Amino acid sequence: LHMENLDKKYYRIAEVAAIVGVPQSTLRFWESRFRGVIKPRRNAGGTRFYTPADVEAVRMVHYLVKERGLKIDAAIAELLRNREGVSRRFDAIDRLRRIRERLVLLQQALDSRR
């Protein structure tokens, strides 16, 4: 799912875990470490509710930690030092990934017609 596909106002932790592809426990851990970045709202019962912006923040953390391989402290420092730059790089990579997915689908369609 991409940012433009996030059409709900709030997402539960299980939904965010599925979107990003990490366990719920990882989200809870990241929330404790990336306090200024990942801050879902909570209801009186303590249930977390993530906005689309929160989901994008989680996806940025995922990009830094899982894809770029940064340690937690390095990822926090990177976001504090240059969050806008990280966001732009993440957006560019996300767009390129979607373009690649479309090209692969087109290639498969062309191959199946031969």
MIDOKE-928290 format. One record per residue: x, y, z of N, C-alpha, C in turn; residue in one letter. Coordinates in nm, 4 decimals. Example, Ala and Ser with C-alpha at 12.3 -4.5 7.8 and 13.67 -1.06 7.14 Angstrom:
! MIDOKE-928290
<site n_px="1.3190" n_py="-0.5690" n_pz="0.7800" ca_px="1.2300" ca_py="-0.4500" ca_pz="0.7800" c_px="1.3200" c_py="-0.3300" c_pz="0.7800" rest="A"/>
<site n_px="1.2850" n_py="-0.2250" n_pz="0.7080" ca_px="1.3670" ca_py="-0.1060" ca_pz="0.7140" c_px="1.2900" c_py="0.0030" c_pz="0.7870" rest="S"/>
***
This chain:
! MIDOKE-928290
<site n_px="0.0837" n_py="-0.1186" n_pz="0.0000" ca_px="0.0000" ca_py="0.0000" ca_pz="0.0000" c_px="0.0876" c_py="0.1243" c_pz="0.0000" rest="L"/>
<site n_px="0.0475" n_py="0.2225" n_pz="-0.0759" ca_px="0.1238" ca_py="0.3461" ca_pz="-0.0859" c_px="0.0424" c_py="0.4602" c_pz="-0.0269" rest="H"/>
<site n_px="0.1079" n_py="0.5740" n_pz="-0.0043" ca_px="0.0455" ca_py="0.6869" ca_pz="0.0647" c_px="-0.0899" c_py="0.7228" c_pz="0.0038" rest="M"/>
<site n_px="-0.0993" n_py="0.7253" n_pz="-0.1297" ca_px="-0.2264" ca_py="0.7633" ca_pz="-0.1902" c_px="-0.3344" c_py="0.6576" c_pz="-0.1696" rest="E"/>
<site n_px="-0.2956" n_py="0.5365" n_pz="-0.1283" ca_px="-0.3922" ca_py="0.4303" ca_pz="-0.1029" c_px="-0.4394" c_py="0.4292" c_pz="0.0420" rest="N"/>
<site n_px="-0.3811" n_py="0.5132" n_pz="0.1252" ca_px="-0.4206" ca_py="0.5188" ca_pz="0.2660" c_px="-0.5423" c_py="0.6103" c_pz="0.2774" rest="L"/>
<site n_px="-0.6605" n_py="0.5501" n_pz="0.2676" ca_px="-0.7826" ca_py="0.6295" ca_pz="0.2579" c_px="-0.8619" c_py="0.6368" c_pz="0.3878" rest="D"/>
<site n_px="-0.8188" n_py="0.5621" n_pz="0.4888" ca_px="-0.8890" ca_py="0.5680" ca_pz="0.6165" c_px="-0.8286" c_py="0.6784" c_pz="0.7025" rest="K"/>
<site n_px="-0.9071" n_py="0.7272" n_pz="0.7972" ca_px="-0.8587" ca_py="0.8318" ca_pz="0.8870" c_px="-0.7632" c_py="0.7742" c_pz="0.9914" rest="K"/>
<site n_px="-0.7934" n_py="0.6531" n_pz="1.0391" ca_px="-0.7102" ca_py="0.5878" ca_pz="1.1402" c_px="-0.6931" c_py="0.4402" c_pz="1.1070" rest="Y"/>
<site n_px="-0.5773" n_py="0.3870" n_pz="1.1459" ca_px="-0.5457" ca_py="0.2458" ca_pz="1.1266" c_px="-0.5056" c_py="0.1863" c_pz="1.2601" rest="Y"/>
<site n_px="-0.5472" n_py="0.0632" n_pz="1.2837" ca_px="-0.5068" ca_py="-0.0086" ca_pz="1.4050" c_px="-0.3674" c_py="-0.0668" c_pz="1.3832" rest="R"/>
<site n_px="-0.3044" n_py="-0.1059" n_pz="1.4918" ca_px="-0.1668" ca_py="-0.1540" ca_pz="1.4857" c_px="-0.1535" c_py="-0.2772" c_pz="1.3953" rest="I"/>
<site n_px="-0.2514" n_py="-0.3667" n_pz="1.3965" ca_px="-0.2449" ca_py="-0.4859" ca_pz="1.3113" c_px="-0.2449" c_py="-0.4477" c_pz="1.1630" rest="A"/>
<site n_px="-0.3251" n_py="-0.3467" n_pz="1.1281" ca_px="-0.3296" ca_py="-0.3011" ca_pz="0.9890" c_px="-0.1960" c_py="-0.2396" c_pz="0.9475" rest="E"/>
<site n_px="-0.1384" n_py="-0.1583" n_pz="1.0357" ca_px="-0.0102" ca_py="-0.0937" ca_pz="1.0049" c_px="0.0988" c_py="-0.1999" c_pz="0.9925" rest="V"/>
<site n_px="0.0975" n_py="-0.2983" n_pz="1.0808" ca_px="0.1960" ca_py="-0.4062" ca_pz="1.0738" c_px="0.1866" c_py="-0.4782" c_pz="0.9394" rest="A"/>
<site n_px="0.0649" n_py="-0.5025" n_pz="0.8925" ca_px="0.0457" ca_py="-0.5700" ca_pz="0.7637" c_px="0.0910" c_py="-0.4812" c_pz="0.6474" rest="A"/>
<site n_px="0.0608" n_py="-0.3523" n_pz="0.6534" ca_px="0.0996" ca_py="-0.2586" ca_pz="0.5473" c_px="0.2514" c_py="-0.2534" c_pz="0.5347" rest="I"/>
<site n_px="0.3194" n_py="-0.2423" n_pz="0.6482" ca_px="0.4648" ca_py="-0.2242" ca_pz="0.6481" c_px="0.5381" c_py="-0.3583" c_pz="0.6370" rest="V"/>
<site n_px="0.4743" n_py="-0.4658" n_pz="0.6844" ca_px="0.5365" ca_py="-0.5975" ca_pz="0.6762" c_px="0.6284" c_py="-0.6295" c_pz="0.7924" rest="G"/>
<site n_px="0.5910" n_py="-0.5820" n_pz="0.9110" ca_px="0.6674" ca_py="-0.6129" ca_pz="1.0323" c_px="0.5697" c_py="-0.6589" c_pz="1.1399" rest="V"/>
<site n_px="0.6190" n_py="-0.7318" n_pz="1.2410" ca_px="0.5300" ca_py="-0.7729" ca_pz="1.3502" c_px="0.4839" c_py="-0.6529" c_pz="1.4338" rest="P"/>
<site n_px="0.3706" n_py="-0.6679" n_pz="1.4998" ca_px="0.3197" ca_py="-0.5617" ca_pz="1.5872" c_px="0.4199" c_py="-0.5274" c_pz="1.6963" rest="Q"/>
<site n_px="0.4925" n_py="-0.6266" n_pz="1.7448" ca_px="0.5917" ca_py="-0.6011" ca_pz="1.8502" c_px="0.7017" c_py="-0.5074" c_pz="1.8007" rest="S"/>
<site n_px="0.7366" n_py="-0.5175" n_pz="1.6735" ca_px="0.8364" ca_py="-0.4265" ca_pz="1.6156" c_px="0.7830" c_py="-0.2844" c_pz="1.6141" rest="T"/>
<site n_px="0.6557" n_py="-0.2683" n_pz="1.5789" ca_px="0.5952" ca_py="-0.1345" ca_pz="1.5796" c_px="0.5959" c_py="-0.0750" c_pz="1.7197" rest="L"/>
<site n_px="0.5613" n_py="-0.1569" n_pz="1.8181" ca_px="0.5616" ca_py="-0.1076" ca_pz="1.9561" c_px="0.7031" c_py="-0.0681" c_pz="1.9991" rest="R"/>
<site n_px="0.8023" n_py="-0.1479" n_pz="1.9611" ca_px="0.9419" ca_py="-0.1166" ca_pz="1.9928" c_px="0.9846" c_py="0.0131" c_pz="1.9244" rest="F"/>
<site n_px="0.9557" n_py="0.0251" n_pz="1.7935" ca_px="0.9920" ca_py="0.1472" ca_pz="1.7210" c_px="0.9243" c_py="0.2692" c_pz="1.7832" rest="W"/>
<site n_px="0.7979" n_py="0.2527" n_pz="1.8248" ca_px="0.7277" ca_py="0.3644" ca_pz="1.8880" c_px="0.8022" c_py="0.4103" c_pz="2.0137" rest="E"/>
<site n_px="0.8563" n_py="0.3162" n_pz="2.0902" ca_px="0.9287" ca_py="0.3531" ca_pz="2.2121" c_px="1.0624" c_py="0.4193" c_pz="2.1803" rest="S"/>
<site n_px="1.1254" n_py="0.3818" n_pz="2.0711" ca_px="1.2567" ca_py="0.4374" ca_pz="2.0365" c_px="1.2466" c_py="0.5647" c_pz="1.9527" rest="R"/>
<site n_px="1.1521" n_py="0.5725" n_pz="1.8611" ca_px="1.1354" ca_py="0.6874" ca_pz="1.7714" c_px="1.0211" c_py="0.7751" c_pz="1.8232" rest="F"/>
<site n_px="1.0342" n_py="0.8224" n_pz="1.9465" ca_px="0.9252" ca_py="0.8949" ca_pz="2.0140" c_px="0.8762" c_py="1.0180" c_pz="1.9383" rest="R"/>
<site n_px="0.9650" n_py="1.0973" n_pz="1.8830" ca_px="0.9221" ca_py="1.2177" ca_pz="1.8133" c_px="0.8725" c_py="1.1917" c_pz="1.6726" rest="G"/>
<site n_px="0.8916" n_py="1.0698" n_pz="1.6234" ca_px="0.8592" ca_py="1.0376" ca_pz="1.4848" c_px="0.7301" c_py="0.9557" c_pz="1.4751" rest="V"/>
<site n_px="0.7210" n_py="0.8495" n_pz="1.5549" ca_px="0.6041" ca_py="0.7613" ca_pz="1.5521" c_px="0.5247" c_py="0.7865" c_pz="1.6795" rest="I"/>
<site n_px="0.4089" n_py="0.8481" n_pz="1.6647" ca_px="0.3276" ca_py="0.8809" ca_pz="1.7818" c_px="0.1792" c_py="0.8606" c_pz="1.7523" rest="K"/>
<site n_px="0.1352" n_py="0.7347" n_pz="1.7533" ca_px="-0.0069" ca_py="0.7095" ca_pz="1.7285" c_px="-0.0925" c_py="0.7619" c_pz="1.8437" rest="P"/>
<site n_px="-0.2166" n_py="0.7947" n_pz="1.8110" ca_px="-0.3107" ca_py="0.8359" ca_pz="1.9158" c_px="-0.3570" c_py="0.7113" c_pz="1.9892" rest="R"/>
<site n_px="-0.4048" n_py="0.7311" n_pz="2.1098" ca_px="-0.4592" ca_py="0.6186" ca_pz="2.1876" c_px="-0.5958" c_py="0.6570" c_pz="2.2424" rest="R"/>
<site n_px="-0.6840" n_py="0.5574" n_pz="2.2481" ca_px="-0.8130" ca_py="0.5819" ca_pz="2.3115" c_px="-0.8010" c_py="0.5549" c_pz="2.4611" rest="N"/>
<site n_px="-0.9110" n_py="0.5672" n_pz="2.5339" ca_px="-0.9094" ca_py="0.5487" ca_pz="2.6795" c_px="-0.8611" c_py="0.4091" c_pz="2.7177" rest="A"/>
<site n_px="-0.8862" n_py="0.3120" n_pz="2.6321" ca_px="-0.8440" ca_py="0.1746" ca_pz="2.6597" c_px="-0.6995" c_py="0.1478" c_pz="2.6206" rest="G"/>
<site n_px="-0.6320" n_py="0.2460" n_pz="2.5630" ca_px="-0.4923" ca_py="0.2292" ca_pz="2.5249" c_px="-0.4699" c_py="0.1758" c_pz="2.3845" rest="G"/>
<site n_px="-0.5784" n_py="0.1562" n_pz="2.3081" ca_px="-0.5646" ca_py="0.1072" ca_pz="2.1713" c_px="-0.4991" c_py="0.2151" c_pz="2.0853" rest="T"/>
<site n_px="-0.3980" n_py="0.1747" n_pz="2.0077" ca_px="-0.3279" ca_py="0.2686" ca_pz="1.9208" c_px="-0.4069" c_py="0.2922" c_pz="1.7931" rest="R"/>
<site n_px="-0.4092" n_py="0.4174" n_pz="1.7488" ca_px="-0.4702" ca_py="0.4534" ca_pz="1.6209" c_px="-0.3711" c_py="0.5384" c_pz="1.5432" rest="F"/>
<site n_px="-0.3301" n_py="0.4875" n_pz="1.4273" ca_px="-0.2311" ca_py="0.5528" ca_pz="1.3427" c_px="-0.3009" c_py="0.6307" c_pz="1.2308" rest="Y"/>
<site n_px="-0.2596" n_py="0.7551" n_pz="1.2095" ca_px="-0.3079" ca_py="0.8330" ca_pz="1.0957" c_px="-0.2256" c_py="0.7930" c_pz="0.9726" rest="T"/>
<site n_px="-0.2695" n_py="0.8296" n_pz="0.8523" ca_px="-0.1862" ca_py="0.8036" ca_pz="0.7341" c_px="-0.0454" c_py="0.8637" c_pz="0.7481" rest="P"/>
<site n_px="-0.0332" n_py="0.9799" n_pz="0.8134" ca_px="0.0994" ca_py="1.0400" ca_pz="0.8344" c_px="0.1832" c_py="0.9527" c_pz="0.9281" rest="A"/>
<site n_px="0.1205" n_py="0.8935" n_pz="1.0293" ca_px="0.1917" ca_py="0.8016" ca_pz="1.1188" c_px="0.2400" c_py="0.6787" c_pz="1.0417" rest="D"/>
<site n_px="0.1553" n_py="0.6280" n_pz="0.9527" ca_px="0.1921" ca_py="0.5113" ca_pz="0.8722" c_px="0.3131" c_py="0.5453" c_pz="0.7851" rest="V"/>
<site n_px="0.3140" n_py="0.6644" n_pz="0.7268" ca_px="0.4282" ca_py="0.7060" ca_pz="0.6449" c_px="0.5541" c_py="0.7181" c_pz="0.7298" rest="E"/>
<site n_px="0.5413" n_py="0.7665" n_pz="0.8532" ca_px="0.6565" ca_py="0.7743" ca_pz="0.9432" c_px="0.7102" c_py="0.6344" c_pz="0.9727" rest="A"/>
<site n_px="0.6215" n_py="0.5392" n_pz="0.9952" ca_px="0.6627" ca_py="0.4009" ca_pz="1.0194" c_px="0.7330" c_py="0.3467" c_pz="0.8956" rest="V"/>
<site n_px="0.6809" n_py="0.3773" n_pz="0.7776" ca_px="0.7427" ca_py="0.3299" ca_pz="0.6535" c_px="0.8816" c_py="0.3913" c_pz="0.6355" rest="R"/>
<site n_px="0.9000" n_py="0.5167" n_pz="0.6771" ca_px="1.0322" ca_py="0.5795" ca_pz="0.6708" c_px="1.1299" c_py="0.5089" c_pz="0.7649" rest="M"/>
<site n_px="1.0844" n_py="0.4785" n_pz="0.8855" ca_px="1.1688" ca_py="0.4069" ca_pz="0.9814" c_px="1.2039" c_py="0.2694" c_pz="0.9247" rest="V"/>
<site n_px="1.1070" n_py="0.2020" n_pz="0.8664" ca_px="1.1312" ca_py="0.0714" ca_pz="0.8046" c_px="1.2377" c_py="0.0837" c_pz="0.6960" rest="H"/>
<site n_px="1.2271" n_py="0.1858" n_pz="0.6138" ca_px="1.3248" ca_py="0.2094" ca_pz="0.5075" c_px="1.4650" c_py="0.2246" c_pz="0.5661" rest="Y"/>
<site n_px="1.4791" n_py="0.3075" n_pz="0.6694" ca_px="1.6107" ca_py="0.3323" ca_pz="0.7288" c_px="1.6677" c_py="0.2084" c_pz="0.7975" rest="L"/>
<site n_px="1.5832" n_py="0.1393" n_pz="0.8744" ca_px="1.6310" ca_py="0.0282" ca_pz="0.9570" c_px="1.6410" c_py="-0.1017" c_pz="0.8772" rest="V"/>
<site n_px="1.5385" n_py="-0.1346" n_pz="0.8018" ca_px="1.5343" ca_py="-0.2644" ca_pz="0.7339" c_px="1.5984" c_py="-0.2613" c_pz="0.5949" rest="K"/>
<site n_px="1.5781" n_py="-0.1525" n_pz="0.5199" ca_px="1.6300" ca_py="-0.1481" ca_pz="0.3836" c_px="1.7709" c_py="-0.0904" c_pz="0.3767" rest="E"/>
<site n_px="1.7957" n_py="0.0195" n_pz="0.4472" ca_px="1.9300" ca_py="0.0779" ca_pz="0.4470" c_px="2.0201" c_py="0.0137" c_pz="0.5500" rest="R"/>
<site n_px="1.9619" n_py="-0.0603" n_pz="0.6452" ca_px="2.0409" ca_py="-0.1347" ca_pz="0.7420" c_px="2.1013" c_py="-0.0514" c_pz="0.8534" rest="G"/>
<site n_px="2.0437" n_py="0.0662" n_pz="0.8808" ca_px="2.0963" ca_py="0.1496" ca_pz="0.9878" c_px="2.0581" c_py="0.0923" c_pz="1.1235" rest="L"/>
<site n_px="2.1457" n_py="0.1087" n_pz="1.2200" ca_px="2.1118" ca_py="0.0748" ca_pz="1.3582" c_px="2.0089" c_py="0.1769" c_pz="1.4072" rest="K"/>
<site n_px="1.9349" n_py="0.1431" n_pz="1.5111" ca_px="1.8279" ca_py="0.2297" ca_pz="1.5628" c_px="1.8805" c_py="0.3697" c_pz="1.5928" rest="I"/>
<site n_px="1.9914" n_py="0.3781" n_pz="1.6667" ca_px="2.0450" ca_py="0.5097" ca_pz="1.7040" c_px="2.0864" c_py="0.5909" c_pz="1.5818" rest="D"/>
<site n_px="2.1430" n_py="0.5244" n_pz="1.4812" ca_px="2.1824" ca_py="0.5944" ca_pz="1.3581" c_px="2.0587" c_py="0.6427" c_pz="1.2817" rest="A"/>
<site n_px="1.9533" n_py="0.5609" n_pz="1.2801" ca_px="1.8298" ca_py="0.6002" ca_pz="1.2120" c_px="1.7658" c_py="0.7203" c_pz="1.2818" rest="A"/>
<site n_px="1.7664" n_py="0.7196" n_pz="1.4161" ca_px="1.7127" ca_py="0.8330" ca_pz="1.4922" c_px="1.7923" c_py="0.9585" c_pz="1.4592" rest="I"/>
<site n_px="1.9252" n_py="0.9461" n_pz="1.4598" ca_px="2.0113" ca_py="1.0616" ca_pz="1.4292" c_px="1.9856" c_py="1.1130" c_pz="1.2878" rest="A"/>
<site n_px="1.9711" n_py="1.0225" n_pz="1.1937" ca_px="1.9440" ca_py="1.0612" ca_pz="1.0544" c_px="1.8121" c_py="1.1380" c_pz="1.0438" rest="E"/>
<site n_px="1.7095" n_py="1.0895" n_pz="1.1122" ca_px="1.5796" ca_py="1.1577" ca_pz="1.1083" c_px="1.5857" c_py="1.2932" c_pz="1.1776" rest="L"/>
<site n_px="1.6579" n_py="1.3021" n_pz="1.2881" ca_px="1.6702" ca_py="1.4306" ca_pz="1.3580" c_px="1.7506" c_py="1.5305" c_pz="1.2756" rest="L"/>
<site n_px="1.8559" n_py="1.4817" n_pz="1.2112" ca_px="1.9443" ca_py="1.5694" ca_pz="1.1350" c_px="1.8817" c_py="1.6134" c_pz="1.0024" rest="R"/>
<site n_px="1.8118" n_py="1.5214" n_pz="0.9362" ca_px="1.7688" ca_py="1.5509" ca_pz="0.7994" c_px="1.6401" c_py="1.4774" c_pz="0.7638" rest="N"/>
<site n_px="1.5353" n_py="1.5012" n_pz="0.8406" ca_px="1.4097" ca_py="1.4293" ca_pz="0.8155" c_px="1.3537" c_py="1.4590" c_pz="0.6763" rest="R"/>
<site n_px="1.3636" n_py="1.5836" n_pz="0.6333" ca_px="1.3109" ca_py="1.6216" ca_pz="0.5016" c_px="1.3858" c_py="1.5476" c_pz="0.3902" rest="E"/>
<site n_px="1.5170" n_py="1.5392" n_pz="0.4031" ca_px="1.5976" ca_py="1.4676" ca_pz="0.3034" c_px="1.5659" c_py="1.3193" c_pz="0.3014" rest="G"/>
<site n_px="1.5504" n_py="1.2604" n_pz="0.4184" ca_px="1.5144" ca_py="1.1186" ca_pz="0.4285" c_px="1.3781" c_py="1.0971" c_pz="0.3635" rest="V"/>
<site n_px="1.2850" n_py="1.1875" n_pz="0.3915" ca_px="1.1504" ca_py="1.1769" ca_pz="0.3353" c_px="1.1541" c_py="1.1851" c_pz="0.1825" rest="S"/>
<site n_px="1.2330" n_py="1.2774" n_pz="0.1288" ca_px="1.2426" ca_py="1.2903" ca_pz="-0.0172" c_px="1.3043" c_py="1.1657" c_pz="-0.0795" rest="R"/>
<site n_px="1.4128" n_py="1.1138" n_pz="-0.0191" ca_px="1.4761" ca_py="0.9922" ca_pz="-0.0716" c_px="1.3793" c_py="0.8738" c_pz="-0.0651" rest="R"/>
<site n_px="1.3100" n_py="0.8623" n_pz="0.0490" ca_px="1.2143" ca_py="0.7534" ca_pz="0.0653" c_px="1.1041" c_py="0.7631" c_pz="-0.0413" rest="F"/>
<site n_px="1.0506" n_py="0.8844" n_pz="-0.0625" ca_px="0.9452" ca_py="0.9041" ca_pz="-0.1625" c_px="0.9946" c_py="0.8686" c_pz="-0.3023" rest="D"/>
<site n_px="1.1173" n_py="0.9095" n_pz="-0.3349" ca_px="1.1728" ca_py="0.8801" ca_pz="-0.4673" c_px="1.1890" c_py="0.7298" c_pz="-0.4864" rest="A"/>
<site n_px="1.2416" n_py="0.6620" n_pz="-0.3867" ca_px="1.2600" ca_py="0.5169" ca_pz="-0.3953" c_px="1.1247" c_py="0.4471" c_pz="-0.4051" rest="I"/>
<site n_px="1.0264" n_py="0.4956" n_pz="-0.3296" ca_px="0.8922" ca_py="0.4373" ca_pz="-0.3334" c_px="0.8309" c_py="0.4534" c_pz="-0.4737" rest="D"/>
<site n_px="0.8457" n_py="0.5729" n_pz="-0.5322" ca_px="0.7934" ca_py="0.5951" ca_pz="-0.6681" c_px="0.8632" c_py="0.5051" c_pz="-0.7686" rest="R"/>
<site n_px="0.9951" n_py="0.4947" n_pz="-0.7595" ca_px="1.0702" ca_py="0.4081" ca_pz="-0.8508" c_px="1.0286" c_py="0.2618" c_pz="-0.8357" rest="L"/>
<site n_px="1.0038" n_py="0.2192" n_pz="-0.7126" ca_px="0.9610" ca_py="0.0817" ca_pz="-0.6873" c_px="0.8252" c_py="0.0552" c_pz="-0.7537" rest="R"/>
<site n_px="0.7328" n_py="0.1541" n_pz="-0.7429" ca_px="0.6004" ca_py="0.1375" ca_pz="-0.8059" c_px="0.6119" c_py="0.1350" c_pz="-0.9574" rest="R"/>
<site n_px="0.6994" n_py="0.2184" n_pz="-1.0133" ca_px="0.7214" ca_py="0.2192" ca_pz="-1.1588" c_px="0.7756" c_py="0.0837" c_pz="-1.2025" rest="I"/>
<site n_px="0.8709" n_py="0.0311" n_pz="-1.1261" ca_px="0.9285" ca_py="-0.0995" ca_pz="-1.1585" c_px="0.8208" c_py="-0.2081" c_pz="-1.1545" rest="R"/>
<site n_px="0.7339" n_py="-0.2032" n_pz="-1.0532" ca_px="0.6253" ca_py="-0.3017" ca_pz="-1.0441" c_px="0.5373" c_py="-0.2968" c_pz="-1.1687" rest="E"/>
<site n_px="0.5038" n_py="-0.1739" n_pz="-1.2122" ca_px="0.4209" ca_py="-0.1596" ca_pz="-1.3329" c_px="0.4934" c_py="-0.2117" c_pz="-1.4560" rest="R"/>
<site n_px="0.6225" n_py="-0.1829" n_pz="-1.4670" ca_px="0.6995" ca_py="-0.2302" ca_pz="-1.5822" c_px="0.7072" c_py="-0.3825" c_pz="-1.5844" rest="L"/>
<site n_px="0.7248" n_py="-0.4434" n_pz="-1.4675" ca_px="0.7292" ca_py="-0.5892" ca_pz="-1.4601" c_px="0.5952" c_py="-0.6472" c_pz="-1.5046" rest="V"/>
<site n_px="0.4848" n_py="-0.5855" n_pz="-1.4596" ca_px="0.3522" ca_py="-0.6326" ca_pz="-1.5023" c_px="0.3340" c_py="-0.6182" c_pz="-1.6531" rest="L"/>
<site n_px="0.3785" n_py="-0.5062" n_pz="-1.7081" ca_px="0.3705" ca_py="-0.4864" ca_pz="-1.8538" c_px="0.4540" c_py="-0.5905" c_pz="-1.9267" rest="L"/>
<site n_px="0.5745" n_py="-0.6157" n_pz="-1.8773" ca_px="0.6606" ca_py="-0.7162" ca_pz="-1.9391" c_px="0.5958" c_py="-0.8537" c_pz="-1.9349" rest="Q"/>
<site n_px="0.5348" n_py="-0.8884" n_pz="-1.8220" ca_px="0.4671" ca_py="-1.0176" ca_pz="-1.8097" c_px="0.3497" c_py="-1.0263" c_pz="-1.9070" rest="Q"/>
<site n_px="0.2745" n_py="-0.9155" n_pz="-1.9211" ca_px="0.1629" ca_py="-0.9143" ca_pz="-2.0144" c_px="0.2112" c_py="-0.9329" c_pz="-2.1574" rest="A"/>
<site n_px="0.3200" n_py="-0.8663" n_pz="-2.1919" ca_px="0.3755" ca_py="-0.8812" ca_pz="-2.3265" c_px="0.4262" c_py="-1.0221" c_pz="-2.3495" rest="L"/>
<site n_px="0.4933" n_py="-1.0783" n_pz="-2.2497" ca_px="0.5453" ca_py="-1.2143" ca_pz="-2.2622" c_px="0.4333" c_py="-1.3167" c_pz="-2.2799" rest="D"/>
<site n_px="0.3207" n_py="-1.2939" n_pz="-2.2114" ca_px="0.2100" ca_py="-1.3893" ca_pz="-2.2193" c_px="0.1382" c_py="-1.3841" c_pz="-2.3539" rest="S"/>
<site n_px="0.1567" n_py="-1.2750" n_pz="-2.4282" ca_px="0.0928" ca_py="-1.2618" ca_pz="-2.5603" c_px="0.1742" c_py="-1.3283" c_pz="-2.6700" rest="R"/>
<site n_px="0.2977" n_py="-1.3663" n_pz="-2.6399" ca_px="0.3861" ca_py="-1.4255" ca_pz="-2.7422" c_px="0.3623" c_py="-1.5726" c_pz="-2.7592" rest="R"/>
***
